[in-house]
Amino acid sequence: MILDTDSLMNTVDHINEQFLTGKRISPQEGLEAARWISTRQGKKGAYRTLYAPTQTDFGRGIHNFPGEKLTSASARHVLGQEAARAVWLLGSQDPIIKATYNQAVAWMRDHEGFQQTGTFCCGRCTPAFWRHYWAGNFKNKEASLVRGLDTLKLSRDGKGRWGRYSFPYTIYALLDIDLEPALQELKYALPAMERSIKALRSGTFSNRRKMILEKAIEKVN
């Protein structure tokens, strides 16, 4: 089961686990999850008009898929972007889901800052924006993302990382972006990825990070 009606975060995490591992989500199960996520659109606690975490999510605390804890607006924003991405991938053929999705992301299509720089407010939120923007229903996405990846390149610290950008979540975002600049950033990060994977221990988030890093290293090689 991928749907957890008590938790938007758990539902989105379950979906992302299926995508990452290559396991099939049945059309019925995917549509059920997408319809439920759509009921969270614009509700209290949502970032702008995205999808709102549940009270259970706020009570337990919110993290991104690799396990980094998030707080305040960034928690609501990152989870909202991931939820929107999941909704579009699973339910874009459903008229009601598509309509609520378009309401949820209308502000993104004309966001002046992102259109100019390809980045959002911070290094925690930008990878979520990228993951959704690449997979979602947006025009001229390649040009916007190339601008963002150019900014990421300028943030290199010389050690395989990117300063203010979250390392595991940025790798996770780059893994799915099929653009040459994204591949170049993964190549730059290769030594850091190899060091990181050796330091991982067991556990849910460590296992996720290991799989992300393994897939990224495989893509580079």
N, C-alpha and C positions, 0 to 999 in steps of 0.2 A: 504494500500500500504506500502510495506517495502522498496522499492527502491526509493532513492532520488539521482538522477544523478548529483546534485550539491554538494553532501556531502557524502564522505565515512563514516564519523563519524555518521551522522544521519542514514545512511543505516545499519551500523553495530549495532547501538543502537536499531533500530527497530527490527532487527533480534534477538538480545539478549533479548529484552522485550518479544517477542513471545516465546522464549525458556523458559524464567524464569516463565512466567505465564501459560505455558503449552498449549498455543494456537497453532493450526495447521497452518503451512505454506504450501500452496498447492505446489505440485511439479513444476508446471509452474512458480509460483511466486518465488519460491526458486531458480530455475534454472536461471531465468531472473536476479535476484540479483547477483547470483554467477558469471554469465557471465560478468556483468558490473564490479563487483569488480576485476575480472581477468584482465580487460583492464587497471587497475591501477598498475599492477605488474611491479616493477622495474622502474617506471617513476620518473621524477625529484621530489625530496622531499621524496622519499621512504627511509626507514631505510634499508640499505644494499639492498637486492633484494626482500624485502617484497612489500606490496601494499601502494601506495602513497596517502596521504591526498590530497584533492582538494584545489584550491586556496580559495574557500569559507571556508574550514576548517581552513586553516592557518589564514584567516582574522578574523574569529569569535573566534578562540581559541579552543583548543582541551582538552577534559576531558575524564576520564575513565567512565565506565558505572555507578558507584555509584556517579559520579559528581565531583571528585577531578580534579582540573585543572592541566594540564601537559604542560611542555615547552620543547623546543629544541629537543634533540635526544630522550628523554624519550617519548615525545608526539608522534613522528613518529614511535618509536618502539612499544609502547603499542597498538596504533591503528593498526599498521601493523600486530601484532600478533593476535589481535582480528579479523581482516579481514581475515587472513589466516584460522583461526579456522572456521569462518562462511563459507568460500568457501569450505572447506573440508566437512563440515557437510551437506551442501546443494547441492554440485555439484560434488562430488567425482566420480560419475559414468559417467560423461561427459569427453570424451578423451581430449578435448582441455583445459578444466578447470583443469583437473588432471595434464596435462603437465605443465601449467603455475604455478600451485601449487608446483610441484616438483622443478621447477626453483626457486621459491620464497624461499623455505625452505632448499635448498641444504646446505647452510652454517650452518644451525642449527644441521644437522645430525652429523657433525664432529667437533662441537664446543668443543674444549678441556676443557675449563673452566667449561662449564655446565656438561659435561660428568663426570668430576671429583667431582664436588660439588653439582650438581643439582640446582644451583642458577645462576642468571645472575649478572649484574653489580650492581644493587641497589634494594632497597625494593619497588620501584615503578614499575620496569620492571619485576621482577621475577614472581609475580603472573600472569602476562600476558603470560609469557613463560610457566608457569605451565598449565594454562588453555588450551592453544593451544597444548602443548606437550601431554597432557592426551587425548585430543579428536582427534588429528591429526594422520598422517601416519608416525609413528616412531617406531623403534624396541627397545626392552628392556626398554620401557618407565617406567615400574614400578620401576626398580632398580634405574634409574636416579631420579625419583620423591621421592623415599624413602630417598635418600641421601639429596635431597633438604629439605624435611620435617624434617629430623634430624637436619639440620642447623637451620631451623625455630624454632625448639624446644629449641635449645641453645640460641636463641634470646629472649626468654620469659623475660618479665620485672616483673613478679610476680603480675601484675594487670590485667591479661587477654589479654594483648597485646604483641607485639613482637618488640619493639624498632624501628628500621629503616623501618620495613615493614608497609605499608599502612594498617590500620585496616579494613576499609570496603571492600577494594579490595581483601585483603587476605582472608577474610571470604567468599567473592564471589568465589574465586578460590577453596578454600577448600570444598565448598558446592558440587562441581561437581566431585571431585576426590574420587573415590570409593576405598580408601585404608585405612587400620586401622590407620596408623599414622596421616592421615588427620582428621579422626574422633576424635582421641585423642586431636589434637590441637583445634578442635571445642569445645570439652568438657572443655579444659583448658580455652577457651575464653568465656564460658557461662556467668559468672558474668558480664563481660564487655559488652557482647551482650545485656543482660537484662537491664543494665544501659543505654546503647546507645539508645535502642528502646524507652525508656520512654522519652528521651530528644528530639526526632525527632518532627519537625513541619511539616506542609503541604507543598507540592511542588513536582515537578517532581522527583528531586533527593532524597528528603526525602522519598517519596513513594517507590522509588526503594530500598533504603537502608532498609526501614521497611520490604519490602517483602523478601529481602535477609536474614535479621536477623531472621524473622519469620520462614523461611524455614530451616535455620541453627539450630535454637533452636529446631524446630520439629525433625530434624534429630538426634540431640543429645538425645532428650527425647524418 
